Amino acid sequence: MFFASDNAGPAHPSVLTALADANQGYAMPYGADPIMDEVRTKIRDIFEAPNAEVFLVATGTAANSLALACYCQPWQTMFCAPVAHIQEDECNAPEFFAGGAKLTLVGEGEKMTPTALEQSIRREETRGVHGPQRGPVSITQVTERGTVYSLEELNALTKVAKSFDLPVHLDGARFANALVALDCSPADMTWKAGVDVVSFGGTKNGCVGVEAVIFFDPDKAWEFELRRKRGAHLFSKHRYLSAQMNAYLTDDVWRQNAQQANANCARLAKGLKDLGVKFMHDPQANIVFCSFPRAAHQRLHDAGALYYVWSGELEGDDPAEMLEARLVCDWSLSNEQIDQFISLIGAD
């Protein structure tokens, strides 16, 4: 019963097979391998973006930070939600790779609103040389609280950004989960909505470790190549990144894995709702935030369940005290694991 993180799930068999196949003979290094040509073509086709520039890195932090750095000068600020991954979980890497640029947190929740974004943008560039200048807007999709921006919400945010001539970055570590939830095309959720660059995640959804950075503005391609090399994120044996992404994109593995992960989450959420469990947010993709009694948490941990107790302490005197949990479903979870987890919460 593993619900701690989709980072911890296994790689899809097709990805492992592709790695073994790539491990034959020799291939040119640093992204000059022929598999990368296939990846580039497939991503351009999937995103309906024939002029897009595509690069691979091994981590989401590298994808976000290097992409944002291409759009942010050291004296500028990046606008994001208070619980954006670039704020909470990247050890100031975006600021580091952008040469000291700061983050401006927009609003109070897991989602930015157009009104709050406009207010935050207007507050900057008001102090001349003494204050930060306006920089890119970064949107996390799926959010860190498991919610999904609708296409209408995305378009409204990018409209605000574009009214100030600011670029937009989409942190898509769980891009596929959001896409499945919205039942839209990759183009609809990116460049058609006003996104300039997207971090297209693979690691959380069945790859060993690979993320694509997709620039819909090809003018930034050379700068990204330089930043990737200078930042020590250009793999010499790049074919092993290419092989993963190529398998991920073949036969819709990326979409099917996300569909399964979201379906697993829906099964979990229904079971919890049937027990009367309180949800912090309505689950929309593959993450659940919910509260249930300490006694149930203790039963789960005693039975070997792995997940994060998000607020409160597992050990305590009051078995009825409500503790919040974060539960993340990946593509590989079995129905048996999900049902066992639910039954342990409902046990007296």
PyMOL commands that set and color helices and strands:
alter all, ss='L'
color gray80, all
select helices_A, chain A and resi 6-8+13-22+34-46+60-69+85-88+93-97+114-123+128-130+151-163+175-182+191-193+203-205+218-230+239-274+294-302+335-346
alter helices_A, ss='H'
color red, helices_A
select strands_A, chain A and resi 53-57+76-80+102-105+133-140+168-172+197-201+211-215+278-279+287-293+308-311+322-328
alter strands_A, ss='S'
color yellow, strands_A
deselect
rebuild
show_as cartoon
